[in-house]
């Protein structure tokens, strides 16, 4: 009793520290919910729509006359689908993670897995021949696989182009499979009987990155080329007869529809979201409509005097006679949103923002509500600055801004310099610049550091600050940006360098001051932060490292939990450093260079290979994922 009294007195007097209460974890529900459509195919008079980024993958039957989804079928496997093809009343669906082929009997709604494309885990595209055989293009093996519904057997036609990982588009006629390849563009004609392959992409177009989209009707093959956004029209009987159509200002042709009867070709482009018509008789290109800024057409169908377009989360119809554009949001049409794989998290004073496919989920924790703001792209990093949040967006490394409540979305600029995918962003208070690290276009090497000035809405982009590598992580201190690299270039490339580097970039002179390999054998520096004049980072070898900026050397390391890909996240909250591998959140103590688990058992499910963790401005609250739900973690310090 006396001991208890003495301890109570000591605690009251502040002589002994009371143990910190354990963190509390509050589940706030789905982090980001979306109706996101990737695959689309007509079977009869219904348009069947396949979801992407949610699980299980759903196939919705959309009735154009009613403008409603009349039935929904769930597939037994797959995280989503880009690929669909129809044979009679059967719909065939190719999924990713894993790469399976499913048959949906549209008369009964039953779905059955019928084949797979192992060892590949991604089916990018599918088409059906007149005899009912299905052809699928895969990643990362870059193969073409034939599936015969009559026998249930598959046949491997091999890699379409030696050394290339993607068959991104496919079309088939009675004798030939046409495969659009990347990340170095090829257009390959494959004899269906013998498997013999022939390159038919004109030599002057070999510098493109992808033949990303294909359509074939009555001997006319139409191909969308990346990243120049032009359309190749070729006669299959004589590939030397071809025309190149340019869509000014765009980078991608995302969907093509051919009206053979009227000799017209329709196509949708990005980033503008424009629907075009090319009249082959007059060689005239007409801009028909823009459903919304940045619209992404997944498919375009020519039916009964109208164009039917399947977009990210809507279906639109364009009347060719009147020029009237109408559409319906698929959530309102009865395709329910579902939790997706989030891409980034950030927190402001009263909001938590979670990015996903074509949108930002804005959570109001105090009210217990969330709303969604449309975004033409995917925010890979979100950076609060004052009363704005800056969004670093894939594709084309765009910058947007909006208010924390989701209002006032504004497109600002893009990094340029052949950059495509933002990897990290950081605001430097001294120079008042947003620093964005990027990965280049598919098939290219040489990432960049983009410096954006919000006051002038101006960007300067410095490519190759770390030669042949992408800029994976960014922070700054005292007028210098510190950059961590990853050896991977644009997707579809083989790394040139062997080890990741740490570089110092002077924000005044705009020059790289020095560059070193901080951790031998590391291929990625996935995050960086500066604290008390020291730089802390995460290396893919499984360690956190302390780097002395004056001596330019690593002074201490400690093992930390990382994803299997060797990535993790570091943040500062309330003067302390926290990290995550998605499964757990830990505290890294820079004084002792020790690691202590704060929260475990999260089993986060996020898109890509960066665990998601954000700190509220109060320093006492963290936000992370548990499975696909958003959780609030009160640290109780």
N, C-alpha and C positions, 0 to 999 in steps of 0.2 A: 504494500500500500504506500509506504514511504517512497519507494522507487518511482511508482507511477506518479506520485505528487511532484517529485523533483523533476521528472521528465516534462510534466505539464507546465511547470514553472519555467523551465528552460526554453521550451518551445515558445511560450508566451513572451519571454524576454528576447527572443530571437537568437539565443545562444546555440541552438541546435536546429538544423534544417529538417523540416518535415519531409518525408518521402513524397515525391511528386505523384499526383494521382495518375492512374493508368489512362491512356488515351481512350476516348470513346469514339465508336464508329457508328455513323447514322446512315442508313440506306435511303437515298433520295429517289430511287426508282430509275427507269431506263435513262442512260446518259444521253442518247440521241436516237430518236425514232423516225423512220422515214419510209415512204413508199418509193423505192428506187427500182426502176425498170431498166434492164440491160438487153434482154432477148425479146424478140417479137416475131410472130408468124401467123398468117391467116390459115385457118382450116375451115373450109366452107365460108360462111358469112360472119364468123367470129374471129376476132383478133386475140390470139393467145399471148400473154405477156409474162415474161419470166423475171423474177427479182434478182438483184445483186446486192451483196453485202449484208444480207440478213439470213438467219438460219432458223427453221428449215427454209430451203428455197421454195417459193410459191409460184404456181402458174395460174394466172387469172384469165378467165374467158370474158372478153369485153365485147358486148353487143353494141354495134355502132348505132342501130336504130334507137335503142333505149338509152344509149350513153351510160350504160351500167355494167359493172362486173357481175355476171350472173352465176359464176361458180369459181371456186378456188380449189386447186389440187396442190398438196404438199409432196415434194420429192423425198425419197428415202435417204439421199445423201447429197453433199455439196453445200458450199457456202454461197453459191450464186451461179448465174449463167449469163454468158454472152451469146450462146450458140443455140439456134433452133432450126429445124427443118421439118417439112410435112410430107407424109406419104399417105394418100387417101385420107381416112379419118384419124390417122395416128399422127401425133406430134412427137418428134424426137428432140430431146433436150440434152445439150452437153454442158456439164458443170465444171467448176474448179474447186480444188481442195476438198475432195479428190476429183480427178478428171474422169468422170463417169458419163456413160450414155444411158439416158432413160427414155422409155416409151410411155407416153400418156395416151390412153385410149379415150378420145374425146367424146365417145358415145356413152361411156360409163364413168369417166373421171378417174379411172384406176391408173396408178403410176407404178412402173416396174423398172428397176435397173436391168439393162440388157447386156451391157459391155463396159469395158474401161479401156483407157489408153496408157496403162502403166508401161514404163516407169514415169511417164509424164503425169503431172497433176493438174493440168490446166487445158481445157478445150476452149480455144478462142473463137472458132468459127465452124459452121457446118453447112452443107448443102445436100440436096437429094437429087439423084439422077432420075430420068424418066422411068428406068426399070426398077426403081425403088431402093437402090443401094444408097447408103449414107456415107458421106465423106467428111472427115473432121480434121482440123488443123490444131496442132498442139504446141505447148510450151512446157518446159524449156528445151525439149528435144528437137523442136522445129520439124516435126514429122507430119505426114499425111497418113491417116488410118481409114480404111474402108470397113464398114459394117453392113452385112447383108441380113436384113430382117427375115428373109425366106429361110436361111440356114442357121441364123444366130451366130455366125462366125465373123471374126475380124481378120483383116489382112493388113499388114504393115507395109506401106509403100515407101517407107524410109524417110530420111531427112531430105526436105525439099531442096535446100541449098547448103552445101557443105559449110559447117562452122556456124550457121545461123540458128538462133534459138526460137524464133517466132514464126509460125505460120499464122498470120494475123487475119487473113481473109481467104475465102475459097469460093469457087464456082465450078459447075460441072455441066457438061453436055453428054451426048451419046458416047463419045470416044475419049474425052479428055477431061482431066481435072486441072484447073488453073489455081495455083497457089500464090498468094501474095505474101512476101517474106520480108522480115526485118531482123536486126536493126540496121543492116546494110541492105538496101532495097534490091529485091529480085522478083521477077514475075516468071513463074516456072510452069510450063505445060507438061503434064504427066500423062503418058499413055495409060488408059485404064486397063488395057489388056496385058501389056508387057511391063509396065512400071517405068519405062524409059522416060528420061527427063530432058527438057530443052528450055534454055533461057530465052525468053521472048521480050524482055524489057529492052526498049531501045537504048543503045549505048550512051546516048547523050543524057539519059535519066539515071544513070548508075550512081550519081552522087546523092540521090535521095536516101532517106533513112528507112522508109517503109512503103510497101504497097499495102496500105492499111484497110482498104475497102474494095470489094469487087461486086459487080452485078453482070449478068449475062442473059441476053435475050436475042433470039433469032440471029445468032452469029455475031452480035455486037458485044464485045467485052469492054466494060467501063471500069476503070481503076482509079482510086483516089490515092494521091501521092503525098507523103509527109517528108519534111515539115514545110513544104512549099505550097500546100493547099491547092494543087492543080489537079485536073481531071484528064486522064488518058483514055481516049476512045480508040479501040482497035478492032479490026475485022479478024475474026479467028481463022478464016480461010486464008488470009494473007496478012501476017503480022506486020509487014512493012507498010501497010496502009493504016496510018494512025494520025490522030489529031490531038493536040494538047490544048486544053481549055484552062485559062487562069482565072481563079477567083481572087480579085485584088484585095490585098490586106489580110487574107486568111492563111492559116497554117495547116489545117486538116480538112479533108473531106470525110465526113463521118457516116454518111448514108447515101445510097444511090438508088433511084428508081428509073427504069427504062420503059418508055411508052413506044413500043416498036411500031404500032399502027400509025402513029403520027410523026414518027422519026424525031421524038423529043427525048431528052435525058434530063431528069431532075436530080438535084443533089443538095445536101445540107453541109454547111461549113462551120468551122470554129476557128477563132474564138467569137466571131461576130454573131453566130447563130442564124445565118441567112439561108433561106430556101431559094435556090436558083432553078431556072429552066434554060437549057441549051437547045436551040432549034438547029438540028443538023442540016436542014435544007438551006437555011439562010446564014448559018454560022453565027447566029445572034445569041448573046447571053443576056437573059433578063433576070433582074432581082425581083422575086415575087413577094416575099414576106420575111419578117423577123418575128417569130412568136413571142420572144422576149430576149433581152440582152443576154448573150452568151448561151442561147439555147443549143442543146446537143441532140441532134437527131440520131437515134439508134437504127431505125429502119424507115424507109419511105416506100409506100405501095401506091400504084396507080390503079384506081378502081372506080368504074362507073362515073367518069367525068370529074372525079375528085382525087386529090392526093391525101393519103392517110399517113400521118407521121407519128411514130412512137418516140416520145422524148423521155427525159429522165424520170419524170413523175407525172406525165400527162399524155393525152392523145389529142392531136389536132387534125382538122380537116380543112383542106384548101380547095374551094370550088373553082375549077379551071375556067368556067364560063363567066362567073361574076367577080372572081378575085376575092371573095369573102373568106376570111380565116376564122374558124371557130374551134373550140377545144373544151376539154374537161379535165379537171384535176382528178387523178386516179384515187386519191383518198376519198374525195367526195363521191366518186363513182362506185365506191364499195370495195376498194383494194386497201385493206387496213394497213397502217404503218406498223413497223415492227422494230425492235432494237437492232441497230446496226453496229458495225465495228467502228468506234470513234477514232479520230485521227489526231486531235489535239485538245488540250484543256487549258483555260486560263481563268483567273478570278479577278474581279474588281471589287469595289467596296460593297456592292449589294447584288451583284450578278455573278453567275458562273457560266462560262461559255464552253460548249463542246462542239467541235466541228466534225462533219461527216460528209457524205456524198451530197453535193449540190445544196449545202445548207449549214446553218449554225443553229444549234439548239441553245436557247437562252433560258437559263434557270434563274428563278427568283426564290432563293431558299427561304426567305422570310415568309413569303406568301405560299410556298409549297407548290408553285406552278412553273410551267415552262411553255415557251412558244418557239416557233421555228422561223428563221429568216432565210429566204432563198439566197443562194450564192452560186453564180455560174462557174463552178469549179470546186476544188477541195482545199480548204485552209490547212496547210501543213504546220503553220506556226501562227499564234495569235499573241500580239504584244500590246498591252494597255499602255497608253501614253496620255496623261491628262484625262480629258473627257472623251477620248477616242480609243478604239481598239484597232490596231493595224493587222491586216490579214495577209499572210504570205501564201499565195495560191498556186496550186498546180491545176491546169497545165500552163505552160509558157511563162512561169515565174512572174505572175501578176502580183501587184499590190492593190489592195482595197482598204477602205476604212469604214467603220460604222460606230455608232454609239453603243455603249454597253448593253442597252435595252434592245438592241437589234435594229433600231431605226437608223435612217440616214445612210444606207449602204451606198458607197461611192467607189467607182473604179478609178484608180489613180494613174498607174503607169505599169510598165513591165521592165524586168531587168535587162532584156535583150541579150546580146552577145552569145546567142545560141544556147541560152539557159532555159531549163524546162521545169525542174522540180526544186522548190525551196526545201531546205533541210533544217534550218535553224534561223532564228532572228533574235536581235537584242537591241535595245535602245541605249545609245550613248548620250548621257546627260550633258557631258562637257561640250561636245560638238553639235548636239541636238540633231543627231542623225540616227535613222533606223538602219541597222546593219543586218544584211540578209545573206546567208551562205546558201549556195545552190549547187545542183547537179546539172550537167549539160543535157542536151537533147539525146534521145536514143541513138546509140551507135557512135557517139562522139566522146572524146576525152577533154578534160579541162573545165573544172568547175570555176565558180567566181564568187567574189564578194561584191555585193551591191550596196551602195551608200545612198539612202534616200533622205532628202531634205523636205520635211513636211511644210515648211514655210514657203518654199518656192515650188513645191510639187515637182522636184527635179531629182533625177537619179544618175549616179555615176557607177558604172559597173567595171570591175577589174577582173578579167578572166586570167586564169593561170597563175594566181598569186601563190598557189602551191601547184607546181607544174604536174599535169597529167592526173590530178586527183580532184575529187569533189570536196567542197567545204562543208563538213558535217556539223561542226559546232562553232559558236561565235560568242565571245564576251569582250569586255573592254575595261581599260583602266588607264587613267592619266594620259588620255590622248592617243592611246594605242589599242588597236583591235587585236585580240588573240584568237587565232583560228586553229581548229583541230580538223584534220582531214580524214577521209577514208579513201582507200586505194581504188574503189569502184568508180568508174566513169559513168557515162550514160548507160541506161539499161541495154543489155544486148552486147556489151563490150567485154573484152578480157582485160583485166588490170595491167597497166604498164609497169607501175612501181610495185615494190614488195612490202614497204612499211609506211605506216601513217606518220604524218609530220605535224609538228606544232610550229606555227609561224606568228611573227609579230608584224603587224601592218600599221605604219604611221598614218594616223587619220588627218594630219596636217599636210605632210609632203606627198601623201598617197603612194608611198613606196613600201615594199617589204623590207624590214630592217634585218631580220634574221629568220632562219628556219632550221629546226633540229628534229631528230627522231627521239622523242622523249622516252618511249618504252620499246626496246628492241623486240621485234616480232609482232607487234601490234599492227593490225590492218585497219583499225578504225579508232578514232578518238570521239566517242559518242556524245560527250557533254563537257563543258568547261564552266568554271566560275572563279572569280577573284574574291579573296577575303583576306583582310589585313596585309595587303601587299604580296600575298602568295597566290599562285594559280593552282587550282585543283581540277583534275580531270579524270575521266574514266577511259581506260584502255581495253581493247578487246581481248587482251590476254587474261582478263579477270582481276585487274587491280585498279584501285584509285591511287592516283599519284599526286604528290605535292611538288610544285616546280618553283624554284627560286628565280624570280625575274631578274635579279641583279647578276647572279652567277650563271644564269641560263642553263640550269641543270636540275634534274630530278633529285630531290633530297630525301624523300621517304615514299614508301608505297605500302598499301595494305590490301589484302584480298577482299573483294566485295562481290555480292551476288549480281549476276548479269543474265540477260537472256541467252539462249543457246547461240544466237548470232553474235554475241559479244557486245551487246549494247545495254545501256542503262541511262538513268536520268539523275541529275543533281540539281537541287534548288537550295536557296537560302530562305529561311523563315524565322523571323524574330531573332536574328543574329546567330542562328544555328544552321548547320548544313544537313540536309536530308537527301536520301537517294532511294531509288526504287528499281526493281527488276520486273515489276508487274505482279509478282507473287507476294512480295513483302515490301514494307517501307522501313528503312533503317536510318539511324543517325550516325553521321561521320563526325567525330570530334577532332578538329584540326590540331588541338594541343597535344593529344596523345596518339593521334592517328589510329584510333580504334573505332570499331563498328559495333553498334548496338541495335538490335531489332526493336522497332516501335510497334508495327502492326504486321501480322502475318496472315496467310490464308486468303489472300485477295483473289488469286487466280484470274487476273485481269485479261480481258479479251479486247485487244485493240488492233487497229489496222496498221500493217507495217511492222517495223522492228524497233520502235522506241517506246518504252513504258511511259505512261501518262501520269504526271504529277504536277500539281500547281499549289501555290500558297496564296491565301487571302492576305490583303494588306495589313490586317491586324497582327500577323505573325504567329497567331495561336491556332490557325485553322488550315488544314491541308485538304485538297480535293484529289481524289484518285478514282480508279475503277475497281469494282468487285464484280467479276464476270463482265457483263455489259451494263451494269448499273453504276450510277454516280454515287460515291460515298463522301460524306463529310467527316473529317477526322479532327476532333478537338484534342489538342495536345495536352491540355491540363497542366501547363508548366507553372 
